Structures are given as structure tokens and as C-alpha cells.
């Protein structure tokens, strides 16, 4: 019979709800608000007992990454200039010559 060390196979995930006292809510609201902006639900305690739960509103911010505006970058770099295929060929040949030397 083979013994298996189960400790190495267990992944511990700590899921705890944030808690704040009424005093903390009054004096450090910015910290509680930051938790809620991150999507955390916050339990409010009074005399050591939970009496309320603050749930963040539906997220209004877009979680998609911002895509770069490639055309704006090209216009900033090159302006209205249009490079012909011949110019591009000459530029590329000059780049390749620089790589060899």
C-alpha cells in the first residue's frame, strides 16, 4: 500500500468576507469604499455582531482592456505621408545593410 502525502495535493483558498465596525465605517469610509470598488461585499458589525451587509452595486466600469488606437499612432508618427512601395523597399534595404555591419 502506498502512502500519499495529501498536504501537497491540497490547495487552500481563503474566502473571507470583509468586515468593518460602525466606527470604522464612520472614520475610515474610504477604505471600506475601496473594498467595495473592488467588488467585495462588506459586513458591518455593531457591538461585535453582524447587523448589516453592504453589497457593491453592479459594476459600471468596463473590465475589458483598453485597445490602443493604432491609426492615431500612425498619424502621430507619419502624419498624412503615404510611403510608396519603392520608398519602403529602399528603407528596408537600408535597414538590412545596417544589420550586417
N, C-alpha and C positions, 0 to 999 in steps of 0.2 A: 504494500500500500504506500502511495506517495503522499507526502505531506505538502500542502501548498500554503505558502505564506499569504494569507488573504489581505494583510495590511497593504502590500504593494499593489494589489488589484483594486483597492477601493479608492474612489475619487470622492473627496469630501467637498461638498458645495454648501457654503453657509448662506442660507437665505433668511435674513432677518429684516424685520420692518424697522424703519427709523422711528424713534420715539423722541418726543420733546415735552417738557413740562409747560404748564401755563406760563410760568415765569420766564422760561427760556423762549417761548413763543413771543412774549411781550418784549423781552430785552434783546433777543438775537433773531429777530424775524428774518433778516437777510440770509442767515444760514439755513433756516427751515425752507425759505423760498427757493434757495439754490437746490436743495434736495428735491423739491417738487418740480423744478425746471428740468431736472434730470430724469423725471418720470417716477420718482419714489413716492409711495404712499406713506404718510406720517401719522402715527398715533399720538394723540395729545393726552397727557396724564395730569391728573389733579389729585393731590394727596397720595401719590404712588399708584393710583388706579386709572386705567384707561377709561376715558369717558367720551372721546371723540376720535374720529379718523378723518384726516384731510386727504382727499384723493385728487391728484392733478387733473385739470381739465384736458380734454382731448388735445393732442399735440397740434399746434398751429404751424409749427415750423416744419420745413421740408427736410427730411433726413437724407435726401439724395445728394451726392457730392455735386459741387458746382462745376459745371463743364467750362473749360476755357473757351473764349471766343477767338478761334483761330483766324477768322477773317480780319478781325480788328488787329490782331498781332501782325498779320501780313501787311495790312495797310500802314501800320505804325512803322514797320521796318522798311518797306519798299515804296510807300506812298502809292501814287497812281501808275508807277512804272510797270510796263509789261516787258518781260525779257523774252526775246526771240529764241528759237531753238538753237540758232547759230551762236548767240551770246552764251547760252547755257552750256553748249559744247565746249566753247573756248574756256569758260570759267572752270568747268570740270577738269579739262586737260591741265590747266594751271594748278589746280588742287593736287592732281595726281603727280605732277612734276615735283611739287613741294614735298610730298610724302616720300619720294625716293631719295631725296637729298638729305 
